Structures are given as C-alpha cells and as structure tokens.
Amino acid sequence: MKQTFAIATGKALLILLQRTGRGGTALPGLIAQRLDPHILTGLTARLPSGSAVVTGTNGKTTTTRLFSTILQQAGLKVVNNRSGSNLIRGLTSTLLDQATFSGKLVADVGLFEVDEAAFPQAIAEIGPRLILVNNLFRDQLDRYGEIDTIRKRWVASVQKLGVGTTLVLNADDPSVAYLARFAPTGVRTVFFGLDDPAQTLSELPHAVDATKCVVCGSPLRYSAVYISHMGHYQCTNCDFKRPEPDYLAQNILLQGTSTTQFTLTTPAEPLPLSLGVPGLYNVYNATGAAAAALTLGLAPENVRLGLAEFKAAFGRIERVALAEDKALLLALVKNPVGFNEVLRMLTTSAEPKLKLLIIINDLIADGRDVSWLWDVDFEVLAGKVEQVFTGGLRAADMAVRLKYAGVASSLIRVEEDIATVLKEATEHLLPGETLYVTPTYTAMLQTRQILQKMGMVLPFWEE
Ligand SMILES: [Zn+2]
C-alpha cells in the first residue's frame, strides 16, 4: 500500500516536471524514497527478467552500453540509468519513468551502471541476478588508501550475495579476481580476460596502481601486461594468481581509430567478433559484456550483432566531420590509465605523424591537482607528432610535461583559450587530415559547445 502510493506520487511528480521542461532530475526518486525507503527494491523486483549491475573504475559506461545493445539484439526492452549525482535516487527516478501509475514496469530487464563507491548500497537494494566487475584503478583525486578501502567494501558486499547470483569478474585485474574468494556457496563465478602475446606491454607503465599481492602483500610477477596492472600475474610468495578465464579474447586486431576484431574463446564454440569501437580497453569492455550476456544464456549471434553495431556515438571517442574532408576525433581523458590508452591507440593508428590538441582544465570536475599528468606516458609521442597544441587552463603545465617527454619545443604551441586554440589547430589541418583532441571533462563540455556554435552537428554525448 505504502509502495503503491509512493510509486504513484513519484510518477505524478515526474510527469509534472517533464511537462514543465524540468525532467531528468532525481527529485521524484527522492520523494518516492521518502514515502517508501524500500521503493528501489520494490521496483527492481517488478522487472520480469531481473537486473544486472556493471561496476569498475574505467569503461563501465561503454561496457553497460555494449551489454545493453546485446540485450536489445535479443529483443529485450532494457532500462538503463544515467550515471551521475545521487545514484539510488537517480535509479529510482529512472525506474519510475518506466513504470505505470499502478507500478507495472514496461521494461523487461534493468541494466545499471554503478560507481565503485556506491556499489555496496546499490547491490543491497537492487538484488541483481548478475554483477559484472570490470577493473579497479586508482583515481587521480584520491591517490592513497582508496583502493584498499573500496576493495574491502566490495568484499563485504560479495560476502552477502544471495544464492543464484552470478559474478562476472575480470581475471586480469588482481583486485577484481580476488573477489571470487569471498563468493558464498550458491554464487556462480565467471572469469574473463585477454590472451594475446602481440598486445602485451614490455613493462608495467608509470601509472600502474597495484603490483602487490592483495592477499599477502608480496610483489606480483607478471608474464604479460595489457593495460596498467591488468595482465597475467602470479604472487611471488603465496598461491594467488590470475584465475583461468572462461571467456578469453584472443587474436586481437586493433585497426587504429575505427574498429577492432578479436576471437572470443568461450566454454562452447569460439566466437569471431568485430567491434565498432577502437582500443584495447574496449576489448576488455566488450569481452566483459559478451561474457555476461552469454552467461545469462543469450545467443552468440546476438552478441556478435550487438558488438558489431555498437558505435561510440556517445562514448569516450567521437569523430566530427569538418569541411574539406577534415575531421576531429575527440577522446575524453580523465586519469593516467585512460590517457595512456588513448595515446597507445593514437600512436598505433595509421597516421604516420599526428596533429594533436591536448586541452587540460583543473576545475573540480576535472580534478584540481594536475600532477597526474606526470603519470601519463607522453614519452610515446616523441617522434610521432607533427604538431601539438595545448589548450585550457593548464595549457602551460601540459606544454612543460611534453617537453620533458621529449617532444621538441618547436612542435608545441600553447594557447589557453579553447575557442582560439581549436580554431588555430583546425586551420592547420590539410584536407583529408584528422586533428586528435584529448580534453579533460570540463574542457570536453566547452569544446562541444564551441563546436556547436561553429555550426557542427555533434552526436549526443554524456558522461
Ligand atoms: Zn601473495
């Protein structure tokens, strides 16, 4: 009774706000939650095919969307959340949007993206059938201690999982694989990972977060490193090592900035996959999404079509066409690991010499401390760039970092004002060329606004 009233009230408020052009807030969720503290549990329980949750530091937005595209291929109606402000309230609002006044949901399945910190509460309230954990990276804002705190909280929530839940874990990330040790009886654990000698790094990158064993604290020994601390590891002291994955990405073919191909080894037939987005980190995202979908019993054909059709229209990377066959490629950068991956993608792309624009702001949403730029391996750019523009509030700091990385000063042009630097950099392009633009979060928002004012049609973007 209480719940019926809470749903109807929240729903009415949501419609009112939408009609007056103030939709998209978490307010209806907040009000409904006040009326019934268990409303989120109640609403998710009404989804006929249940819910799945995706968490991790990097790539969860893309992974969630890949997973969602696969579910839609299978004919399911999916309800997704928007990441951002108060998660539980936001989730409640999202579900109210998909509910009728009587509380019937029009979606079949809920697929929710949850950040690392909100994970325990979200799991407890949603009660998902499946949980996909991508990775755990240090955040630039909180360098010390945070990983251990989050890992402990994750362990505590895994210990409380109900019988019948499935955990889909990245075997290549020690902190994530470690969670399997705490899964109660009746909780199924599935691992995914990469296995491709051609994609390994020769050493652990600067930005690496965790090279110590999560069980005993001794050093980990890696026989392969793919991204940051993710790879094939084994403790030099105890029995902790990378578990054997059930789903394995092999024969990975990175085709510059457009597509990626790989073979997914599964417990059944191997599945050749083509992915509509570039970069090795997206192979991790796609492998996780595919493993989750196949574990839920979806057909391999749905996985294949879903991944092939997926475009990063609203993802981390987008291409904007300009006049004279020129183009911009925008890739959001927010931490050393993500930035290293973007640099790896750019320096393995077909372009012999890059034209690059790096825009660094240090507002709250970007992180106030730009010392994280020293953890990015800009050294890979030396000899690979034709011209680098640096823009944004910290354009000068960025230029200094590039000089230390071995990029010749004569190739670096510093201009704080984003509109000016964007104009200069695009004017510098020859017909047929692409300018690669890597902005931080608020710089991305500004860049998009400026491009829109210049009359460019941009695909939808959110983060
Ligand atoms: Zn150990």
Boltz pocket constraint, residues with backbone or C-beta under 6 A from the ligand:
constraints:
  - pocket:
      binder: B
      contacts: [[A, 213], [A, 214], [A, 215], [A, 216], [A, 217], [A, 218], [A, 235], [A, 236], [A, 237], [A, 238], [A, 239], [A, 240]]
      max_distance: 6.0
